[in-house]
Amino acid sequence: MPFNNIGIGGLVLILIIALIIFGPSKLPELGRAFGRTLSEFKGATRGLVNGEDEEKKKEPETGQESVLLNK
């Protein structure tokens, strides 16, 4: 696939196109919105990953408790 690495030139080209389309007054708003969206996505991803880790930790504990209760 030719789009694996965008590189610096590609990023500059994207920024120039965005500047032409949206204008200089809208770019800061778009950047803030993109940053907020990205941070929300990261937080949700961490929550899912941490939730799975907590479930994995809880499963062996409940199994050990049932073994202790049977003795």
C-alpha positions as CSV (number, residue, x, y, z in Angstrom):
1,M,0.0,0.0,0.0
2,P,1.5,3.4,-0.9
3,F,-0.1,5.2,2.0
4,N,1.8,3.5,4.9
5,N,4.0,6.5,5.7
6,I,2.7,10.0,5.0
7,G,5.9,11.8,6.0
8,I,6.6,15.5,6.5
9,G,5.8,16.5,2.9
10,G,2.4,14.8,3.1
11,L,1.5,16.5,6.3
12,V,2.5,19.9,4.9
13,L,0.4,19.3,1.8
14,I,-2.6,18.3,4.0
15,L,-2.2,21.4,6.1
16,I,-2.0,23.6,3.0
17,I,-5.2,22.1,1.6
18,A,-7.0,22.5,4.9
19,L,-5.9,26.1,5.0
20,I,-7.3,26.7,1.6
21,I,-10.6,24.9,2.3
22,F,-11.3,26.2,5.8
23,G,-9.4,29.4,6.0
24,P,-7.1,30.6,8.7
25,S,-9.9,31.5,11.2
26,K,-11.4,28.0,11.3
27,L,-8.1,26.0,11.6
28,P,-7.7,26.6,15.4
29,E,-11.2,25.5,16.0
30,L,-10.8,22.4,13.9
31,G,-7.5,21.6,15.7
32,R,-9.1,21.9,19.1
33,A,-12.0,19.7,18.0
34,F,-9.6,17.1,16.6
35,G,-7.6,17.1,19.8
36,R,-10.6,16.7,22.0
37,T,-11.9,13.8,19.8
38,L,-8.5,12.1,19.9
39,S,-8.2,12.5,23.7
40,E,-11.7,11.1,24.2
41,F,-10.9,8.2,21.9
42,K,-7.7,7.5,23.9
43,G,-9.6,7.6,27.2
44,A,-12.2,5.2,25.9
45,T,-9.6,2.9,24.6
46,R,-7.7,2.9,27.9
47,G,-11.0,2.3,29.7
48,L,-11.7,-0.8,27.5
49,V,-8.2,-2.1,27.9
50,N,-8.2,-1.5,31.7
51,G,-11.6,-3.0,32.0
52,E,-10.4,-6.2,30.3
53,D,-7.4,-6.3,32.5
54,E,-9.6,-5.9,35.6
55,E,-11.8,-8.7,34.4
56,K,-8.8,-11.0,33.9
57,K,-7.6,-10.2,37.4
58,K,-11.0,-10.9,38.9
59,E,-11.5,-14.2,37.2
60,P,-8.6,-16.0,38.9
61,E,-9.6,-14.5,42.3
62,T,-13.1,-15.8,42.1
63,G,-11.8,-19.2,41.1
64,Q,-9.4,-19.3,44.1
65,E,-12.2,-18.2,46.4
66,S,-14.4,-21.1,45.3
67,V,-11.5,-23.5,45.9
68,L,-11.0,-22.1,49.4
69,L,-14.6,-22.3,50.2
70,N,-14.8,-26.0,49.1
71,K,-12.0,-27.0,51.5
